[in-house]
């Protein structure tokens, strides 16, 4: 795909300051189309295509502008009305409310995987189909994805754990696409003294008749204006730690129409996602209703958090794609030193790195979405695999998005640092993914915990072996043999971690997580290479695998052969042309 032909910018402007305004983010993304062809039944994809194209067009134009306006004109907290009455209302800019209409109503983001009916679909969306829409939306707007995801997750939690009466009352509101009826949700978990140590939380729940009252503070409440929140609190007399926490549903408005008994103290002045209101809350006897059993609150909340972790990875992967797109359009449309930027050798390396990382991230989120679908179908093995894939993606992709967004900013130069352009917003928003729903350290330790407690390493290694054994093309099998030697070393490292359980294992947890991600991403690229060769006889994905393996799992000192192949074939790889065998022949031999 020639990006110069799809920017929608007049030629004279393209040469000087090209941007992506007016591009359709779906139609200009052959990798996304490739992945959906690979993972979705043809009938489902054909039915979804008009809606994906529509969202791609909106994301590349209206949504992008709305997002920038909402980021500039941030929410305002109105504690009191004109008569001095306490109201604690959040006032949003019209651009934000218009984005809510697009997300919640027009495309049904909180409903699509929870109930039938979105776009006339006879069933809830699969996770693969669902996240294809989220991937497009998040390329322009990250902040609103948080309330939409929490509403989506809250509906899922109520469907799984709530009493029939609670589910009947609230589930339709959370999954409605009607502006007059729909509710949004939040999860209130973090407290000052706890942070990532949720077991230290002190918000107290007191039983009063047929309901509970909450007393205490929550320190970080995103979507603070939500119609209902799922909050963790400790019932009086409950034990310390996470086992003593219960989950409560807290409506914003009581049955008599009064605001529930909690105060929004202030809104957070955040680095990024500035259009979405996060705040601090004091509960003063707020009416609440227990969800599920009193002793399962933390477990229920963690299932919501794990869903949010995957959503975070999807959004970060989307920002990586957007950053690569901005960099590619800039490099192909601007000249320096008498050449187009993309023709400068070192710039070619910059662009390729971003493309490679963005595609690997996309490969991982859609593969994991397919795992999620199999887990939802009842497969215990895939449920265990999902247990470790979710933190793996959250840990690596969200951290890597910080680097890719910053690199894209630098490629645009001085303009990239100016708020008139999208790059500063992408950089600011990208920093959120690594912090919310568990910092990178917490995530890396959670992966080791999944190995020790759930034997998730067995599911992970079995899945690797199964996929590599299913490869059909002889050249892909040859490349898989190279990856297997790395997997053998990784397997030995896993055995040591499970056997010794020392402090030193924790010191290396993040490095271990990164290596685990690269092994898995490389294996998924091989699966894609096998599929691509069977469909169009192109070695493009195998080309990417070899370069990915060389960069992240081999790293030899002598890389001249790889640099030569990158320089020679980058344009064809970027434009998704058919890549012949001779493009990979020499570099395949070198990594062997």
GIQUI-V532108 format. One record per residue. N is the residue number from 0. PHI is phi in whole degrees, -180 to 180 (NA if undefined). BURIAL is # if it has 16 or more other ideal C-beta (glycine too) atoms within 10 Angstrom, else .. D_LAST is the distance of its C-alpha to the last C-alpha in whole Angstrom. Layout:
n=N phi=PHI burial=BURIAL d_last=D_LAST
n=N phi=PHI burial=BURIAL d_last=D_LAST
This chain:
n=0 phi=NA burial=. d_last=32
n=1 phi=-89 burial=. d_last=33
n=2 phi=-67 burial=# d_last=35
n=3 phi=-63 burial=# d_last=37
n=4 phi=-91 burial=. d_last=39
n=5 phi=-122 burial=# d_last=39
n=6 phi=-76 burial=# d_last=40
n=7 phi=73 burial=. d_last=44
n=8 phi=-102 burial=# d_last=45
n=9 phi=-54 burial=. d_last=47
n=10 phi=-57 burial=. d_last=46
n=11 phi=-62 burial=. d_last=47
n=12 phi=-77 burial=. d_last=46
n=13 phi=-59 burial=# d_last=43
n=14 phi=-66 burial=. d_last=42
n=15 phi=-90 burial=. d_last=44
n=16 phi=-139 burial=. d_last=43
n=17 phi=-70 burial=# d_last=41
n=18 phi=-142 burial=# d_last=41
n=19 phi=-102 burial=# d_last=40
n=20 phi=-56 burial=. d_last=44
n=21 phi=90 burial=. d_last=44
n=22 phi=-75 burial=# d_last=41
n=23 phi=-90 burial=# d_last=40
n=24 phi=-69 burial=# d_last=38
n=25 phi=-86 burial=# d_last=37
n=26 phi=-67 burial=# d_last=37
n=27 phi=-96 burial=# d_last=35
n=28 phi=-123 burial=# d_last=32
n=29 phi=-63 burial=. d_last=30
n=30 phi=-68 burial=# d_last=27
n=31 phi=-62 burial=# d_last=30
n=32 phi=-62 burial=# d_last=31
n=33 phi=-60 burial=# d_last=28
n=34 phi=-65 burial=# d_last=28
n=35 phi=-69 burial=# d_last=32
n=36 phi=-64 burial=. d_last=31
n=37 phi=-76 burial=# d_last=28
n=38 phi=-103 burial=# d_last=30
n=39 phi=-102 burial=# d_last=34
n=40 phi=-59 burial=. d_last=36
n=41 phi=-57 burial=. d_last=37
n=42 phi=-63 burial=. d_last=41
n=43 phi=-65 burial=# d_last=40
n=44 phi=-64 burial=# d_last=38
n=45 phi=-61 burial=. d_last=41
n=46 phi=-71 burial=. d_last=43
n=47 phi=-84 burial=# d_last=42
n=48 phi=-53 burial=. d_last=41
n=49 phi=-59 burial=. d_last=44
n=50 phi=-76 burial=# d_last=44
n=51 phi=-67 burial=# d_last=41
n=52 phi=-66 burial=. d_last=42
n=53 phi=-63 burial=. d_last=45
n=54 phi=-67 burial=# d_last=43
n=55 phi=-60 burial=# d_last=41
n=56 phi=-68 burial=# d_last=44
n=57 phi=-65 burial=# d_last=46
n=58 phi=-63 burial=# d_last=43
n=59 phi=-81 burial=# d_last=42
n=60 phi=-141 burial=# d_last=46
n=61 phi=-60 burial=. d_last=49
n=62 phi=-62 burial=# d_last=47
n=63 phi=-62 burial=# d_last=45
n=64 phi=-70 burial=. d_last=48
n=65 phi=-60 burial=# d_last=50
n=66 phi=-62 burial=# d_last=47
n=67 phi=-69 burial=# d_last=48
n=68 phi=-66 burial=# d_last=52
n=69 phi=-66 burial=# d_last=51
n=70 phi=-68 burial=# d_last=49
n=71 phi=-82 burial=. d_last=52
n=72 phi=-106 burial=. d_last=55
n=73 phi=-77 burial=# d_last=54
n=74 phi=-61 burial=# d_last=56
n=75 phi=-126 burial=. d_last=59
n=76 phi=-88 burial=# d_last=61
n=77 phi=-110 burial=. d_last=65
n=78 phi=-71 burial=. d_last=66
n=79 phi=-131 burial=. d_last=70
n=80 phi=-87 burial=. d_last=71
n=81 phi=-68 burial=. d_last=74
n=82 phi=-97 burial=. d_last=77
n=83 phi=89 burial=. d_last=75
n=84 phi=-79 burial=. d_last=73
n=85 phi=-75 burial=. d_last=70
n=86 phi=-123 burial=. d_last=68
n=87 phi=49 burial=# d_last=64
n=88 phi=-105 burial=. d_last=63
n=89 phi=-107 burial=# d_last=60
n=90 phi=-99 burial=. d_last=60
n=91 phi=-107 burial=# d_last=57
n=92 phi=-70 burial=# d_last=57
n=93 phi=-55 burial=. d_last=58
n=94 phi=-64 burial=# d_last=54
n=95 phi=-71 burial=# d_last=53
n=96 phi=-66 burial=. d_last=55
n=97 phi=-68 burial=# d_last=54
n=98 phi=-64 burial=# d_last=50
n=99 phi=-60 burial=# d_last=52
n=100 phi=-61 burial=. d_last=53
n=101 phi=-65 burial=# d_last=50
n=102 phi=-76 burial=# d_last=48
n=103 phi=-77 burial=# d_last=50
n=104 phi=-102 burial=# d_last=53
n=105 phi=-65 burial=. d_last=51
n=106 phi=-112 burial=# d_last=48
n=107 phi=59 burial=# d_last=49
n=108 phi=-60 burial=# d_last=46
n=109 phi=-82 burial=# d_last=47
n=110 phi=-104 burial=# d_last=48
n=111 phi=-59 burial=# d_last=46
n=112 phi=-104 burial=# d_last=44
n=113 phi=-109 burial=# d_last=47
n=114 phi=-154 burial=# d_last=49
n=115 phi=-71 burial=. d_last=50
n=116 phi=111 burial=. d_last=51
n=117 phi=-69 burial=# d_last=49
n=118 phi=59 burial=. d_last=49
n=119 phi=75 burial=. d_last=51
n=120 phi=-67 burial=# d_last=48
n=121 phi=-74 burial=. d_last=49
n=122 phi=-136 burial=. d_last=47
n=123 phi=-61 burial=# d_last=45
n=124 phi=-65 burial=# d_last=42
n=125 phi=-67 burial=# d_last=39
n=126 phi=-66 burial=# d_last=37
n=127 phi=-61 burial=# d_last=34
n=128 phi=-68 burial=# d_last=37
n=129 phi=-56 burial=# d_last=39
n=130 phi=-74 burial=# d_last=36
n=131 phi=-66 burial=# d_last=36
n=132 phi=-72 burial=# d_last=39
n=133 phi=-61 burial=# d_last=39
n=134 phi=-61 burial=# d_last=35
n=135 phi=-72 burial=# d_last=38
n=136 phi=-61 burial=# d_last=41
n=137 phi=-71 burial=# d_last=39
n=138 phi=-67 burial=# d_last=37
n=139 phi=-113 burial=# d_last=41
n=140 phi=-138 burial=# d_last=43
n=141 phi=-95 burial=# d_last=41
n=142 phi=-58 burial=# d_last=45
n=143 phi=-65 burial=# d_last=46
n=144 phi=-60 burial=# d_last=43
n=145 phi=-66 burial=# d_last=44
n=146 phi=-59 burial=# d_last=48
n=147 phi=-65 burial=# d_last=46
n=148 phi=-68 burial=# d_last=44
n=149 phi=-67 burial=# d_last=46
n=150 phi=-68 burial=# d_last=49
n=151 phi=-58 burial=# d_last=46
n=152 phi=-68 burial=# d_last=45
n=153 phi=-63 burial=# d_last=49
n=154 phi=-62 burial=# d_last=50
n=155 phi=-65 burial=# d_last=47
n=156 phi=-63 burial=# d_last=48
n=157 phi=-64 burial=# d_last=52
n=158 phi=-63 burial=. d_last=51
n=159 phi=-86 burial=. d_last=49
n=160 phi=-121 burial=# d_last=52
n=161 phi=-74 burial=# d_last=55
n=162 phi=-66 burial=. d_last=58
n=163 phi=-55 burial=. d_last=59
n=164 phi=-67 burial=. d_last=62
n=165 phi=-66 burial=# d_last=60
n=166 phi=-62 burial=# d_last=57
n=167 phi=-62 burial=. d_last=60
n=168 phi=-79 burial=. d_last=61
n=169 phi=-104 burial=# d_last=58
n=170 phi=-58 burial=# d_last=55
n=171 phi=-62 burial=# d_last=57
n=172 phi=-70 burial=# d_last=57
n=173 phi=-73 burial=# d_last=54
n=174 phi=-110 burial=# d_last=52
n=175 phi=-77 burial=# d_last=55
n=176 phi=-111 burial=# d_last=54
n=177 phi=-93 burial=. d_last=58
n=178 phi=-58 burial=. d_last=59
n=179 phi=-79 burial=. d_last=62
n=180 phi=-115 burial=. d_last=61
n=181 phi=-67 burial=# d_last=57
n=182 phi=-117 burial=# d_last=56
n=183 phi=-114 burial=# d_last=53
n=184 phi=-127 burial=# d_last=52
n=185 phi=-142 burial=# d_last=51
n=186 phi=-121 burial=# d_last=49
n=187 phi=-108 burial=# d_last=51
n=188 phi=-128 burial=# d_last=50
n=189 phi=-75 burial=# d_last=49
n=190 phi=-127 burial=# d_last=52
n=191 phi=-54 burial=. d_last=53
n=192 phi=-81 burial=. d_last=52
n=193 phi=-97 burial=# d_last=49
n=194 phi=61 burial=. d_last=47
n=195 phi=-71 burial=. d_last=44
n=196 phi=-86 burial=. d_last=46
n=197 phi=-62 burial=# d_last=47
n=198 phi=-63 burial=. d_last=49
n=199 phi=-87 burial=. d_last=51
n=200 phi=-62 burial=# d_last=53
n=201 phi=-125 burial=. d_last=57
n=202 phi=-53 burial=# d_last=58
n=203 phi=-104 burial=# d_last=61
n=204 phi=-115 burial=# d_last=62
n=205 phi=-117 burial=. d_last=65
n=206 phi=-77 burial=. d_last=67
n=207 phi=-136 burial=. d_last=70
n=208 phi=63 burial=. d_last=71
n=209 phi=-92 burial=. d_last=69
n=210 phi=-141 burial=. d_last=66
n=211 phi=-120 burial=# d_last=65
n=212 phi=-121 burial=# d_last=65
n=213 phi=-104 burial=# d_last=62
n=214 phi=-132 burial=# d_last=63
n=215 phi=135 burial=# d_last=61
n=216 phi=-123 burial=# d_last=58
n=217 phi=-122 burial=# d_last=55
n=218 phi=-93 burial=# d_last=53
n=219 phi=-136 burial=# d_last=50
n=220 phi=-120 burial=# d_last=51
n=221 phi=-79 burial=# d_last=50
n=222 phi=53 burial=# d_last=51
n=223 phi=-62 burial=# d_last=54
n=224 phi=-92 burial=# d_last=57
n=225 phi=-57 burial=# d_last=55
n=226 phi=-72 burial=# d_last=58
n=227 phi=-150 burial=# d_last=57
n=228 phi=-130 burial=# d_last=54
n=229 phi=-101 burial=# d_last=53
n=230 phi=-123 burial=# d_last=53
n=231 phi=-90 burial=# d_last=53
n=232 phi=-145 burial=# d_last=56
n=233 phi=-105 burial=# d_last=57
n=234 phi=-59 burial=# d_last=60
n=235 phi=-56 burial=. d_last=63
n=236 phi=87 burial=. d_last=63
n=237 phi=-74 burial=# d_last=59
n=238 phi=-69 burial=. d_last=57
n=239 phi=-72 burial=. d_last=55
n=240 phi=81 burial=. d_last=51
n=241 phi=-67 burial=# d_last=49
n=242 phi=-67 burial=. d_last=51
n=243 phi=-93 burial=# d_last=54
n=244 phi=-94 burial=# d_last=53
n=245 phi=-117 burial=# d_last=54
n=246 phi=-100 burial=# d_last=53
n=247 phi=-127 burial=# d_last=56
n=248 phi=-92 burial=# d_last=57
n=249 phi=-120 burial=# d_last=59
n=250 phi=-75 burial=# d_last=61
n=251 phi=-72 burial=# d_last=61
n=252 phi=-117 burial=. d_last=65
n=253 phi=-80 burial=. d_last=67
n=254 phi=-58 burial=. d_last=69
n=255 phi=-84 burial=. d_last=72
n=256 phi=91 burial=. d_last=70
n=257 phi=-81 burial=. d_last=70
n=258 phi=-67 burial=# d_last=67
n=259 phi=-59 burial=# d_last=65
n=260 phi=-83 burial=# d_last=66
n=261 phi=-146 burial=# d_last=63
n=262 phi=-113 burial=# d_last=63
n=263 phi=-91 burial=# d_last=61
n=264 phi=-75 burial=# d_last=61
n=265 phi=-167 burial=. d_last=59
n=266 phi=-96 burial=# d_last=56
n=267 phi=-76 burial=# d_last=53
n=268 phi=-93 burial=. d_last=52
n=269 phi=-90 burial=# d_last=48
n=270 phi=-66 burial=. d_last=46
n=271 phi=-131 burial=# d_last=44
n=272 phi=42 burial=# d_last=45
n=273 phi=-72 burial=# d_last=49
n=274 phi=-80 burial=# d_last=50
n=275 phi=-103 burial=# d_last=50
n=276 phi=-79 burial=# d_last=52
n=277 phi=-114 burial=# d_last=51
n=278 phi=-150 burial=# d_last=54
n=279 phi=-112 burial=# d_last=56
n=280 phi=-127 burial=# d_last=58
n=281 phi=-115 burial=. d_last=61
n=282 phi=-89 burial=# d_last=62
n=283 phi=-124 burial=. d_last=66
n=284 phi=84 burial=. d_last=67
n=285 phi=-62 burial=# d_last=64
n=286 phi=-70 burial=# d_last=65
n=287 phi=-145 burial=# d_last=62
n=288 phi=-130 burial=# d_last=61
n=289 phi=-70 burial=# d_last=59
n=290 phi=-108 burial=# d_last=55
n=291 phi=72 burial=# d_last=55
n=292 phi=-90 burial=. d_last=55
n=293 phi=-60 burial=# d_last=56
n=294 phi=-95 burial=. d_last=54
n=295 phi=-117 burial=# d_last=51
n=296 phi=-60 burial=# d_last=51
n=297 phi=-66 burial=# d_last=48
n=298 phi=-61 burial=. d_last=46
n=299 phi=-66 burial=# d_last=47
n=300 phi=-64 burial=# d_last=46
n=301 phi=-67 burial=# d_last=43
n=302 phi=-67 burial=# d_last=42
n=303 phi=-70 burial=# d_last=43
n=304 phi=-65 burial=# d_last=41
n=305 phi=-63 burial=# d_last=38
n=306 phi=-63 burial=# d_last=39
n=307 phi=-67 burial=# d_last=40
n=308 phi=-63 burial=# d_last=36
n=309 phi=-65 burial=# d_last=34
n=310 phi=-60 burial=# d_last=37
n=311 phi=-59 burial=# d_last=36
n=312 phi=-66 burial=# d_last=32
n=313 phi=-61 burial=# d_last=33
n=314 phi=-66 burial=# d_last=35
n=315 phi=-67 burial=# d_last=33
n=316 phi=-63 burial=# d_last=30
n=317 phi=-65 burial=# d_last=33
n=318 phi=-69 burial=# d_last=34
n=319 phi=-66 burial=# d_last=30
n=320 phi=-62 burial=# d_last=31
n=321 phi=-63 burial=# d_last=34
n=322 phi=-65 burial=# d_last=33
n=323 phi=-62 burial=# d_last=30
n=324 phi=-61 burial=# d_last=33
n=325 phi=-62 burial=# d_last=35
n=326 phi=-66 burial=# d_last=33
n=327 phi=-67 burial=# d_last=31
n=328 phi=-63 burial=# d_last=35
n=329 phi=-63 burial=# d_last=36
n=330 phi=-67 burial=# d_last=33
n=331 phi=-86 burial=# d_last=34
n=332 phi=-113 burial=# d_last=38
n=333 phi=-125 burial=# d_last=38
n=334 phi=-113 burial=. d_last=39
n=335 phi=-156 burial=. d_last=38
n=336 phi=56 burial=. d_last=39
n=337 phi=79 burial=. d_last=39
n=338 phi=-133 burial=. d_last=36
n=339 phi=-69 burial=. d_last=35
n=340 phi=-54 burial=# d_last=33
n=341 phi=-66 burial=# d_last=30
n=342 phi=-88 burial=# d_last=30
n=343 phi=-82 burial=# d_last=30
n=344 phi=-53 burial=. d_last=26
n=345 phi=-69 burial=. d_last=26
n=346 phi=-65 burial=# d_last=28
n=347 phi=-62 burial=# d_last=25
n=348 phi=-64 burial=. d_last=23
n=349 phi=-59 burial=# d_last=26
n=350 phi=-67 burial=# d_last=26
n=351 phi=-63 burial=# d_last=22
n=352 phi=-59 burial=# d_last=22
n=353 phi=-67 burial=# d_last=25
n=354 phi=-62 burial=# d_last=24
n=355 phi=-62 burial=# d_last=21
n=356 phi=-68 burial=# d_last=23
n=357 phi=-65 burial=# d_last=26
n=358 phi=-70 burial=# d_last=24
n=359 phi=-63 burial=# d_last=22
n=360 phi=-64 burial=# d_last=25
n=361 phi=-63 burial=# d_last=27
n=362 phi=-58 burial=# d_last=24
n=363 phi=-71 burial=# d_last=25
n=364 phi=-71 burial=# d_last=29
n=365 phi=-79 burial=# d_last=29
n=366 phi=-64 burial=# d_last=27
n=367 phi=-67 burial=# d_last=29
n=368 phi=-62 burial=# d_last=32
n=369 phi=-66 burial=# d_last=31
n=370 phi=-62 burial=# d_last=31
n=371 phi=-58 burial=# d_last=34
n=372 phi=-62 burial=# d_last=36
n=373 phi=-68 burial=. d_last=35
n=374 phi=-66 burial=# d_last=36
n=375 phi=-65 burial=. d_last=39
n=376 phi=-77 burial=. d_last=39
n=377 phi=113 burial=. d_last=40
n=378 phi=-71 burial=. d_last=36
n=379 phi=-67 burial=. d_last=36
n=380 phi=-64 burial=. d_last=33
n=381 phi=-75 burial=# d_last=32
n=382 phi=-65 burial=# d_last=35
n=383 phi=-68 burial=# d_last=33
n=384 phi=-64 burial=# d_last=30
n=385 phi=-62 burial=# d_last=32
n=386 phi=-56 burial=# d_last=33
n=387 phi=-100 burial=# d_last=30
n=388 phi=-68 burial=# d_last=28
n=389 phi=-62 burial=# d_last=32
n=390 phi=-66 burial=# d_last=31
n=391 phi=-60 burial=# d_last=28
n=392 phi=-68 burial=# d_last=28
n=393 phi=-62 burial=# d_last=31
n=394 phi=-65 burial=# d_last=30
n=395 phi=-86 burial=# d_last=27
n=396 phi=-63 burial=# d_last=28
n=397 phi=-64 burial=# d_last=31
n=398 phi=-71 burial=# d_last=30
n=399 phi=-67 burial=# d_last=28
n=400 phi=-61 burial=# d_last=30
n=401 phi=-60 burial=# d_last=32
n=402 phi=-69 burial=. d_last=30
n=403 phi=-66 burial=# d_last=29
n=404 phi=-63 burial=# d_last=33
n=405 phi=-69 burial=# d_last=34
n=406 phi=-64 burial=# d_last=31
n=407 phi=-64 burial=# d_last=33
n=408 phi=-58 burial=# d_last=36
n=409 phi=-67 burial=. d_last=35
n=410 phi=-63 burial=# d_last=34
n=411 phi=-77 burial=# d_last=37
n=412 phi=75 burial=. d_last=39
n=413 phi=-58 burial=. d_last=42
n=414 phi=-59 burial=. d_last=43
n=415 phi=-64 burial=# d_last=40
n=416 phi=-91 burial=. d_last=42
n=417 phi=-98 burial=. d_last=45
n=418 phi=-68 burial=. d_last=47
n=419 phi=-65 burial=. d_last=48
n=420 phi=-105 burial=# d_last=44
n=421 phi=-77 burial=# d_last=42
n=422 phi=-60 burial=# d_last=39
n=423 phi=-59 burial=# d_last=41
n=424 phi=-65 burial=# d_last=42
n=425 phi=-62 burial=# d_last=38
n=426 phi=-64 burial=# d_last=38
n=427 phi=-65 burial=# d_last=41
n=428 phi=-67 burial=# d_last=40
n=429 phi=-63 burial=# d_last=36
n=430 phi=-72 burial=# d_last=38
n=431 phi=-70 burial=# d_last=39
n=432 phi=-56 burial=# d_last=36
n=433 phi=-79 burial=# d_last=35
n=434 phi=-103 burial=. d_last=39
n=435 phi=-73 burial=# d_last=41
n=436 phi=62 burial=# d_last=40
n=437 phi=109 burial=# d_last=38
n=438 phi=-66 burial=# d_last=37
n=439 phi=-60 burial=# d_last=33
n=440 phi=-62 burial=. d_last=34
n=441 phi=-61 burial=# d_last=36
n=442 phi=-66 burial=# d_last=33
n=443 phi=-61 burial=# d_last=31
n=444 phi=-69 burial=# d_last=33
n=445 phi=-66 burial=# d_last=34
n=446 phi=-64 burial=# d_last=30
n=447 phi=-64 burial=# d_last=31
n=448 phi=-63 burial=# d_last=34
n=449 phi=-64 burial=# d_last=33
n=450 phi=-67 burial=# d_last=31
n=451 phi=-73 burial=. d_last=34
n=452 phi=-93 burial=. d_last=36
n=453 phi=-111 burial=. d_last=35
n=454 phi=54 burial=. d_last=32
n=455 phi=-67 burial=# d_last=30
n=456 phi=-63 burial=# d_last=27
n=457 phi=-63 burial=. d_last=27
n=458 phi=-63 burial=# d_last=28
n=459 phi=-66 burial=# d_last=25
n=460 phi=-70 burial=. d_last=22
n=461 phi=-64 burial=. d_last=24
n=462 phi=-65 burial=# d_last=24
n=463 phi=-58 burial=# d_last=20
n=464 phi=-63 burial=. d_last=19
n=465 phi=-63 burial=. d_last=22
n=466 phi=-69 burial=# d_last=20
n=467 phi=-69 burial=# d_last=17
n=468 phi=-74 burial=. d_last=19
n=469 phi=-87 burial=. d_last=21
n=470 phi=-67 burial=# d_last=18
n=471 phi=-107 burial=. d_last=19
n=472 phi=-70 burial=# d_last=17
n=473 phi=-64 burial=. d_last=15
n=474 phi=-71 burial=# d_last=12
n=475 phi=-68 burial=# d_last=13
n=476 phi=-62 burial=. d_last=13
n=477 phi=-62 burial=. d_last=9
n=478 phi=-66 burial=# d_last=8
n=479 phi=-63 burial=# d_last=11
n=480 phi=-61 burial=. d_last=9
n=481 phi=-68 burial=# d_last=6
n=482 phi=-66 burial=# d_last=10
n=483 phi=-60 burial=. d_last=12
n=484 phi=-65 burial=. d_last=11
n=485 phi=-69 burial=# d_last=12
n=486 phi=-64 burial=# d_last=15
n=487 phi=-61 burial=. d_last=16
n=488 phi=-65 burial=. d_last=16
n=489 phi=-61 burial=# d_last=18
n=490 phi=-61 burial=. d_last=20
n=491 phi=-65 burial=. d_last=21
n=492 phi=-65 burial=. d_last=22
n=493 phi=-62 burial=# d_last=24
n=494 phi=-59 burial=. d_last=26
n=495 phi=-65 burial=. d_last=27
n=496 phi=-60 burial=# d_last=29
n=497 phi=-74 burial=. d_last=31
n=498 phi=-83 burial=. d_last=32
n=499 phi=-91 burial=. d_last=33
n=500 phi=50 burial=. d_last=34
n=501 phi=-103 burial=. d_last=35
n=502 phi=-63 burial=. d_last=35
n=503 phi=-62 burial=. d_last=32
n=504 phi=-64 burial=# d_last=30
n=505 phi=-71 burial=. d_last=32
n=506 phi=-59 burial=. d_last=31
n=507 phi=-93 burial=. d_last=28
n=508 phi=-60 burial=# d_last=28
n=509 phi=-70 burial=# d_last=28
n=510 phi=-64 burial=. d_last=24
n=511 phi=-64 burial=# d_last=24
n=512 phi=-61 burial=# d_last=25
n=513 phi=-61 burial=# d_last=23
n=514 phi=-64 burial=# d_last=19
n=515 phi=-61 burial=# d_last=21
n=516 phi=-63 burial=# d_last=21
n=517 phi=-64 burial=# d_last=18
n=518 phi=-62 burial=# d_last=16
n=519 phi=-67 burial=# d_last=19
n=520 phi=-61 burial=# d_last=19
n=521 phi=-62 burial=# d_last=15
n=522 phi=-67 burial=# d_last=16
n=523 phi=-68 burial=# d_last=19
n=524 phi=-62 burial=# d_last=17
n=525 phi=-65 burial=# d_last=15
n=526 phi=-61 burial=# d_last=19
n=527 phi=-68 burial=# d_last=20
n=528 phi=-62 burial=# d_last=18
n=529 phi=-62 burial=# d_last=19
n=530 phi=-65 burial=# d_last=22
n=531 phi=-64 burial=# d_last=22
n=532 phi=-66 burial=# d_last=21
n=533 phi=-74 burial=. d_last=23
n=534 phi=-99 burial=. d_last=26
n=535 phi=-139 burial=. d_last=26
n=536 phi=52 burial=. d_last=23
n=537 phi=-115 burial=# d_last=21
n=538 phi=-97 burial=# d_last=17
n=539 phi=-60 burial=# d_last=19
n=540 phi=-67 burial=# d_last=18
n=541 phi=-70 burial=# d_last=14
n=542 phi=-57 burial=# d_last=14
n=543 phi=-66 burial=# d_last=16
n=544 phi=-58 burial=# d_last=13
n=545 phi=-63 burial=# d_last=10
n=546 phi=-67 burial=# d_last=13
n=547 phi=-64 burial=# d_last=14
n=548 phi=-61 burial=# d_last=11
n=549 phi=-65 burial=# d_last=10
n=550 phi=-75 burial=# d_last=14
n=551 phi=-111 burial=# d_last=15
n=552 phi=-126 burial=# d_last=13
n=553 phi=-114 burial=. d_last=10
n=554 phi=51 burial=. d_last=13
n=555 phi=-72 burial=. d_last=12
n=556 phi=-70 burial=. d_last=15
n=557 phi=-91 burial=. d_last=14
n=558 phi=-116 burial=# d_last=14
n=559 phi=-63 burial=. d_last=16
n=560 phi=-63 burial=. d_last=13
n=561 phi=-68 burial=# d_last=13
n=562 phi=-63 burial=. d_last=17
n=563 phi=-65 burial=. d_last=18
n=564 phi=-67 burial=# d_last=16
n=565 phi=-64 burial=# d_last=18
n=566 phi=-63 burial=. d_last=21
n=567 phi=-77 burial=. d_last=21
n=568 phi=-115 burial=# d_last=21
n=569 phi=-58 burial=# d_last=22
n=570 phi=-59 burial=. d_last=26
n=571 phi=-67 burial=# d_last=25
n=572 phi=-67 burial=# d_last=22
n=573 phi=-63 burial=# d_last=26
n=574 phi=-88 burial=. d_last=28
n=575 phi=56 burial=# d_last=26
n=576 phi=-81 burial=. d_last=26
n=577 phi=-68 burial=. d_last=24
n=578 phi=-100 burial=# d_last=21
n=579 phi=-80 burial=. d_last=19
n=580 phi=-62 burial=. d_last=16
n=581 phi=-65 burial=. d_last=16
n=582 phi=-72 burial=# d_last=16
n=583 phi=-113 burial=# d_last=12
n=584 phi=-58 burial=. d_last=11
n=585 phi=-71 burial=. d_last=10
n=586 phi=-73 burial=# d_last=9
n=587 phi=-65 burial=# d_last=7
n=588 phi=-65 burial=. d_last=5
n=589 phi=-68 burial=# d_last=5
n=590 phi=-74 burial=# d_last=4
n=591 phi=-74 burial=. d_last=0
